[in-house]
C-alpha cells in the first residue's frame, strides 16, 4: 500500500494507521470520527470503516459541526458520506458558534447560520438531517453523553492531524507521547491515526482505494493553488487564506458573491491580498512607531487598543528582566515569551486584536474574547456538555 515511510514495526503508514484504529475498536472503546469534509478527515473515516468492519463494530460514528461557509463541494461530499447509512452513523451538528473573520478588524466574529439574520441571508441552508447542539467549543461536542461508552472504556475523537503540516502539530504529538492524547475537559481523548502521513500518502490512498473525497480540491488544483494552501476550513480564519480567496472569487463567482455580502472585508482581501490585513509601516517609520499607530493610537476599536497595550506592557517588562537593551525593532529576542520579542512581531500579532489569543494567550492576562463581549446572550466558550434538539 502506501510505502513512503517505514518504521521499526516494519509496517507502512497505511498499515500503522489501520492498526491504531482497529485496536481501539477491538478493545471496546467508543470511537467517533471528527469529520470536517477535508482530505485528512476523509482518510480517517475510510480507515475507521475498514477497522470497524474487521472488528464487527459498524456503523462508524461520525460527527461534523457545520461551518456554513466552506468552498463549494465540501458539504456535497459530507452529504454523500451521511448517505452511507450501512457504514456510517452521522451526526450533523449546528452550533451557531462564532468564527473569526480576520478581514474585519472592528468585528472579528461572524456567527454560523446567524439567528440574527434571515435564512435567506445565510450563504447556504443546513440539510434536513442537521440538529442543533448547545456547545460553542468544538471539543465539547463529542462526549459520553452523546455517545454512550461502556464502563472502564474510553471515548476517542479521531482527528486528521498530520505533523508534516506544521511544527506546532509535530510538537503536540511529541508532547502527548504518541498518537493518543490524555482526556480533555469533558473526558474525551483524541486519536491521530495518520499523524505520520505525507500529502503523497493521502492522495495515493484515495486513488488506489477509489475512495470518495471533496472535489473542491480538484478546483484548487486546476487553479494552481500550492499544496500547502489546499485547506478545507472557513476561509476567514487566518490571513494566509487571502490567496485562496482570490482563487475562489474566480472559481465560484456566485458563491463568492454571497460570501462577500455576508462577511465584510472578504471582497477587499480577494482584490488586494494579504497586504490589506497587515500593519502598514510608513516610510521612515520604525516598527515601534507602526505598532503604536496601527494597534493603539489609530486602532479601529477600543478592545484592540486595550489588548495591544496589555501585551506590549507585559513583553516590554519581561524583556527588561533578561536584557539591558531596548526591545528590538524587527529581529525578535528569542528569550521573550512566545517569540513576541520585537515591535514588528507585536504589530503583526495585535493588528486585528488577536481575538482568539492564538498568538498572545496568557501574555498580560490576555485570553480569547468570549462571544458575549460582541453579542450579549451569545454565550461563552467554556461550560457544559451539549444537548441535541
Secondary structure, DSSP 4 states (H G I P E B T S, - for coil): ---S-B-TTS-BHHHHHHHHHHHHHHTT-EEEEE--SSHHHHHHHHHHHHHHHHHT-PSEEEEEE--S---TTHHHHHHHHHT-TTTEEEEEEE---EEE-TT-SSS-EEETT-TTS-GGGSSSPPPTT-EEBS-SSGGGTS-TTTS---TT--EEEE----GGG-HHHHHHHHHHTSSB----TTSEEEE-TTTT--HHHHHHHHHHHT----THHHHHHHTT--GGG---S-TTSSGGGHHHHHHHHHH-HHHHHHHHHHSTTHHHHHHHGGGGGS--PPTT--HHHHHIIIIIIT-SSHHHHHHHHHHHHHHHHHHHHH-SSPPPSSS-BTTSGGG-BSHHHHHHHHTT--TT-TTTTTGGG--PPPHHHHSTTS--SSS----B-
